[in-house]
Amino acid sequence: MGFIRPAKYAGGLAAVAWLAFAVLPAQGQDLAWGRRSCPPVQCPAPEEKPKEGALVIPPTPPLETPPSEPSLSPERAAAFGGETVALATPNMLGDSLSSTALRCVQFQRTTFVPQTVTVTVQPPFCTGTFSGFTSIVPMTGGQCPQGFSPVPTITQSTTIQVPLTTTQQICYQVPAACHAFKIADDQNARPQDRVFFDYSYYNNVGANFRLGTDVSNMNVNRAVVGFEKTFFDGFASIQLREPVNSLHIGGSSTPEANGNFTDVGDLTLVLKGVLWEDMNNGDVISAGLAVTLPTGPDSLGGVTFSNGCVHSTLIQPFVGYAFIWNNLFLHGFTSVDIPTTDQDSTLMFNDVGLGYFLLRDRNNGRFLTAVAPTVEGHLMTPLSHEGSPTEMMFTPNQLDITEGVTFEFRSRATFAVGISEPVTGNKTFDFEAVAQFNLRF
């Protein structure tokens, strides 16, 4: 009986162990396949455990709200014409006027100069000696009385003013038809689809190096129309631009030099291509070639009294860039303007601008979608035939500063205004006022 009782206990323990061995794996399998029944509040949802050796794929993170400035699409990155594509940087304003040419006119001038002359004087008196005394009496009717004789002729030197007429030549600088375009004028490093109209007014042109002229004022008005079209999915573009130049001269003593002189200028063709681009924030480096053809007159505005310039085809290779840090951006161009004749100057242009988006909103359908003030520096360096103000052609080293602001409307049209002032070198103008309108398509 003592053996039976321990055996009964051992059998009970074995039964409990067998039940635990059979039930627990079954419950684990139910959990693995999600078959566990739980109260909806107290029991958590079943978790699936991957099988041993199976590939584990991490859960996909939730999608973030897209930023207000969407990324650039490859197809329209260059053109910036779509409503959902952000304006990376506004176009540069520029500062270019042109080289200058020596304007000379000849005219006659009468002056009075002092001159010493010898004068012979016949005094109207007569003299006579009587009884040892000499008497002087005036002539009567040009004759002396009897016994009298005329006083001897008197010769003396005197100074008189003699009129003298001479032919003189006066010269001063006027803007030339050459080098009237640089790649920084209303340009963007990124190719675009656009039509544009630009206007510039240059005040008191050549005021600092006029040579003996009586011209009281000289101003230049320039209007430019053109278009740019992209190709290769927006990574390249071709552009045509045509200026109309008007030169106003007033106050000259020569009638033919006064008035307004207007004519169509030289046609420029620009090819541009993207070398590198960051599709996330719009950074870009591009390069291209501008060719200015001598399709206009040899003198700016078609004036007939200027010596003009050596009018040839100009080839301008360039590199452009734009770098963006949120709302701050830096953009610019470096180019060399090369004439096809050795008699003209080769010029280097270095243009850089820094700007900031005060407003940049594309998501709420506003009429005004961007406001970006900028400040630009424009350095012109002659590489040949620098000359001086007294020579026929004169292209000085000059640094201009341009300040302006660009407004964007409906994510497609931009209107920019600015002012430019020379700060170093022989100033070719007092200031330039500029307005530019661009419509992207």
C-alpha positions, 0 to 999 in steps of 0.5 A: 500500500505504501508503493501504490500511494507514491505511484498514484502521486507520480501518475498524477504529476505525469498527467499534468506534465503531459497536458502542459506539453500538449496544450502550451505548444498548441496555444503558441501555434494559435498565437503564431497564426492569429487564432487567439480569441480575446476580448476587444478591449483587454486583449491586444491584437495578435502579432505575427512572428516570422518563420525561422530563416525568413526574410524580414522586411521592415515596415514602410514608414508613413509618408511625410507631408510634401514640402511647400517647394516641390522637387524639380522634375527632370522633364521641366527642371530647366523650363520652370513653366509648370505650376508645381515647379518652384522658381529656383532663382530669379534672372539677373538684372545686369548692367551692360551699356557698351564700349565707347567711341570717340565722337569728334566734330570740326567747327570754326571759332573766331577769337580776338588776339592782341597784335602790335602795329606801327602807326604813322600819324600826320598831326593837323598843325603847321609851324613857322619861324618869325623873328626868331620865334616858332609859331604853331597854328592849326591847318585850315582846310588841310593847308598851312598858311603862307610862311608855315609848313606842316608838322613832321609825320609822327611814327609810333607803335601801338597794340590792337585786338585783331580778329582771328578765325580758326577751325577746331575739333572737339571730341568726347565719348559716345556709346558704341554699337560694339559690346552692347550685350553681356550674358548677365543681362536678364539671364538665368543659369538654368534654361527656360521657356519664356518670352521677355521684354527689357527696358534700360535708361542710362543717365548722363552718359560719358559725363566723366570723360568729355573733352572740351565739348559743350554738350550739356546732356547725353542719355541712352534708352534701350529696349530688348525683345526676345524669347528662349525655348528649351529642348532635350527635356529642358536641359538646353535652350536656344535664345534670340534677343533684339535691342532697339537703341536710342541716343539723346544728345542736347546742348551741342553748338553743332546742330547735327549733334542735337536730338534723338537718334534711334535704330535697331541694334545687333541680333544676339543668339544664345545657346545654353546647356546644363552641365550639372544639376541638383534635382532636390534644391535646384543648384545648377551649373551651365555653360553656353555660347552667345553670338552677336551678329553685326546686323545693326548700324555701325554707330549706336542709334545710327548717329552719323557724326560718330566715328563708331567702332570696328563693327564685327561678330562677337563670340561670348562663351560663358559659364553660369551657376546658381546655388540655393540654401532654403530662401537664400541664393547665389547666382552669376556668370563668367564670360569673355566677349571676343571680337572677330577682328584684332582692332577691337577690344576683348572683354572679360565679364564677371557677374555675381548676385546674392538674393533672398526670397522674402516671399515664396508661396506656391500652394495657396493660389495667390496672385503674388507668389514670390518676392526676391530682392537681390544685389549684384556686382558686375566687373568689366575687364578689358583684355586688349586695347584698353585705351584711354579717354583720348583714344578712338576706342575706350573700354575702361576697367569698371565695377558696377553695383546693381540693386533690385527686386523681382516679383513673381505672379501666378508662378509664371510671370516675373517683373523686376526693377532695379538701379545700377551705379558705376563705383570705380573706373571712368564712369560711363554713365551716372546711373541705369534704371532697368525694368524686365518682364518675363512670361514663362510658358 
